[in-house]
Amino acid sequence: SQSWASQKGGSTTETVSVEARPTVPPHSSLPVRVALYKSNISYPYEFKADV
């Protein structure tokens, strides 16, 4: 799983490792990382995970 953070060039998103994959269970670390993502990133972003 590669980080799309470095792909987009966002230093803030480095903390959000790409565990947001369709195969990840609903109650894994995903909800927390999504929360971090939404609270830290304010500019338009193509979120690859379909949440």
C-alpha positions as CSV (number, residue, x, y, z in Angstrom):
1,S,0.0,0.0,0.0
2,Q,1.7,3.2,-1.2
3,S,1.0,6.5,0.3
4,W,-1.0,8.9,-1.9
5,A,0.1,11.6,0.4
6,S,3.6,11.8,-1.2
7,Q,1.8,11.3,-4.5
8,K,0.0,14.5,-4.1
9,G,2.8,16.2,-2.3
10,G,1.2,17.0,1.0
11,S,3.4,16.9,4.1
12,T,0.5,17.0,6.5
13,T,-1.0,13.8,5.0
14,E,2.2,11.9,5.8
15,T,0.7,11.1,9.2
16,V,-2.2,9.5,7.5
17,S,-0.9,6.2,6.1
18,V,-3.0,4.7,3.4
19,E,-4.9,2.1,5.3
20,A,-8.1,3.3,3.8
21,R,-8.5,0.4,1.6
22,P,-11.8,-1.4,0.7
23,T,-10.5,-4.5,2.3
24,V,-10.0,-2.8,5.7
25,P,-12.7,-3.7,8.3
26,P,-15.0,-0.9,9.4
27,H,-13.7,-0.9,13.0
28,S,-10.0,-0.9,12.3
29,S,-7.8,2.2,12.5
30,L,-9.6,3.6,9.5
31,P,-12.1,5.8,11.3
32,V,-9.4,7.4,13.3
33,R,-7.2,8.1,10.3
34,V,-10.2,9.5,8.3
35,A,-10.9,11.8,11.3
36,L,-7.3,12.9,11.3
37,Y,-7.5,13.4,7.5
38,K,-10.6,15.5,7.6
39,S,-9.4,17.6,10.5
40,N,-5.9,18.2,9.1
41,I,-6.6,18.7,5.4
42,S,-8.7,21.7,4.3
43,Y,-7.8,22.0,0.7
44,P,-9.6,20.1,-2.0
45,Y,-8.3,16.5,-2.2
46,E,-9.1,13.4,-4.2
47,F,-9.9,10.9,-1.4
48,K,-9.3,7.5,-2.9
49,A,-11.1,5.6,-0.2
50,D,-14.8,5.4,-0.9
51,V,-16.1,6.1,2.6
